[in-house]
Amino acid sequence: MERISGVSCTVGESPTWSAADNAWFWVDIPARRVWRMDGASGATRYWDNAEMVACVAAKSGGGLIAGMETGLFSLTLDAEPSASAFKLAAPASGLGDGMRFNDGRCDRQGRFWAGTMFMDMSAARAVGQLYRYDAQRGISAPFVSELLTQNGTAFSPDGRTMYLSDSHPRRRMVWAFDYDIADGVPSNRRVFADMSSHTGRPDGAAVDADGCYWICANDGGCLLRFTPDGKLDRRLDVPMLKPSMCAFGGKDLDTLLVTSIVSGKPEDAEWGGAVLLLRPGVQGVAETPFGA
């Protein structure tokens, strides 16, 4: 386990590996910041933004696609300290006051999926929705509604299963869907893992080459791996209380980058907000850039 030096995030989220850039990217949501770490040198840098950036994915041809406060944006990371942001789309009904995008990821065909949430989780407003975006069709109508805290979006290695979680303390659920890879349409929603039977809340996730689903157990201080049939087969403890999302990357896709959130608890003071690199002994699946 290696801690990335000089990096601490209030709400670290959305790590992703870009093979084209040989680099990791992730965000610190309330800081409105996108981080980058070079895969060869380990050097880090960041870009500030006018809005909170909640999720990112690499774009084919360079740059990032991002889910932010008012919609989906294309980010160009050139000169520091600020990214150049171009708005691509927003839900037809808008996001509404107190809303923002949250978790997002591209499917295996390069379509971007991202969901929304009401930022004040204590209000427990089930107004979050899940959207698909591609350049040809634009942003979709919501495919899933009534989410409290949308999270955990991931796809099986063959792309035919989509995963989604709701990490709110009142929900704590992970679902699986059949996924039409031609049309980009999920169906047959079903419970994949009821996290009320496990430690923590289901936050961000990744899928390995064996098709197993790795979920960050927020408030549980660990990552949990579920087999494709929904059975827990491994627990990987981490030193921070609130791991938030994980992603496979590196040259051989055998490294797991894990972001975290500051909990404010004394026992978490040293590690809360840290970003870690782990070698879990399995390989991941290469992420498809947006628009590929």
Rosetta blueprint (number, residue, H / E / L):
1 M L
2 E E
3 R E
4 I L
5 S L
6 G L
7 V L
8 S L
9 C L
10 T L
11 V E
12 G E
13 E E
14 S E
15 P E
16 T E
17 W E
18 S E
19 A L
20 A L
21 D L
22 N L
23 A E
24 W E
25 F E
26 W E
27 V E
28 D E
29 I L
30 P L
31 A L
32 R L
33 R E
34 V E
35 W E
36 R E
37 M E
38 D E
39 G L
40 A L
41 S L
42 G L
43 A L
44 T E
45 R E
46 Y E
47 W E
48 D E
49 N L
50 A L
51 E L
52 M L
53 V E
54 A E
55 C E
56 V E
57 A E
58 A E
59 K E
60 S L
61 G L
62 G L
63 G L
64 L E
65 I E
66 A E
67 G E
68 M E
69 E L
70 T L
71 G L
72 L E
73 F E
74 S E
75 L E
76 T E
77 L L
78 D L
79 A L
80 E L
81 P L
82 S E
83 A L
84 S E
85 A E
86 F E
87 K E
88 L E
89 A E
90 A L
91 P L
92 A L
93 S L
94 G L
95 L L
96 G L
97 D L
98 G L
99 M E
100 R E
101 F E
102 N E
103 D E
104 G E
105 R E
106 C E
107 D L
108 R L
109 Q L
110 G L
111 R L
112 F E
113 W E
114 A E
115 G E
116 T E
117 M E
118 F E
119 M L
120 D L
121 M H
122 S H
123 A H
124 A L
125 R L
126 A L
127 V L
128 G E
129 Q E
130 L E
131 Y E
132 R E
133 Y E
134 D E
135 A L
136 Q L
137 R L
138 G E
139 I E
140 S L
141 A L
142 P L
143 F L
144 V E
145 S E
146 E E
147 L E
148 L L
149 T E
150 Q E
151 N E
152 G E
153 T E
154 A E
155 F E
156 S L
157 P L
158 D L
159 G L
160 R L
161 T E
162 M E
163 Y E
164 L E
165 S E
166 D E
167 S L
168 H L
169 P L
170 R L
171 R L
172 R L
173 M E
174 V E
175 W E
176 A E
177 F E
178 D E
179 Y E
180 D E
181 I L
182 A L
183 D L
184 G L
185 V E
186 P E
187 S E
188 N E
189 R E
190 R E
191 V E
192 F E
193 A E
194 D E
195 M H
196 S H
197 S H
198 H L
199 T L
200 G L
201 R E
202 P E
203 D E
204 G E
205 A E
206 A E
207 V E
208 D E
209 A L
210 D L
211 G L
212 C L
213 Y E
214 W E
215 I E
216 C E
217 A E
218 N E
219 D L
220 G L
221 G L
222 C E
223 L E
224 L E
225 R E
226 F E
227 T L
228 P L
229 D L
230 G L
231 K L
232 L E
233 D E
234 R E
235 R E
236 L E
237 D E
238 V L
239 P L
240 M L
241 L L
242 K L
243 P E
244 S E
245 M E
246 C E
247 A E
248 F E
249 G E
250 G L
251 K L
252 D L
253 L L
254 D L
255 T E
256 L E
257 L E
258 V E
259 T E
260 S E
261 I E
262 V L
263 S L
264 G L
265 K L
266 P H
267 E H
268 D H
269 A L
270 E L
271 W L
272 G L
273 G L
274 A L
275 V L
276 L E
277 L E
278 L E
279 R L
280 P L
281 G L
282 V L
283 Q L
284 G E
285 V L
286 A L
287 E L
288 T L
289 P L
290 F E
291 G L
292 A L
